[in-house]
């Protein structure tokens, strides 16, 4: 199994509490997720975000509706939170969101580590489709966030991709 890592950075010229507030509210996921995924939250609202919160939602991938359950494993407002997939399309999904306060805004960093199922077939599907779709999702999100915060500053997404082997070296 291969572990893939996608890292994205976006500078947002706003106070850290305002930026964090957008991302800590799970209901805002609908705003920042591309329409082609047809994202729907099933967890009753309002959803209190804290360590231990479980959120159920679905997305549509290649015309197939997939249930996804995520756990907020770490929650350190307004600097960091981590969500991990408990159920969904990946064998492993670990998404760390960090917010670093700078002189004139916030550097938001997303690091997503993930593993696809199905061994060599999963690697092929990653190369042909999945990597590009994940990049599209985060490109879309960067544009939406930039518009939401008025496009001030150097808002933008700078991709950094890496592929790593897991501990088993497969």
Order of alpha helices (4+ residues) and beta strands (2+ residues): beta-alpha-alpha-beta-beta-beta-beta-beta-beta-alpha-alpha-beta
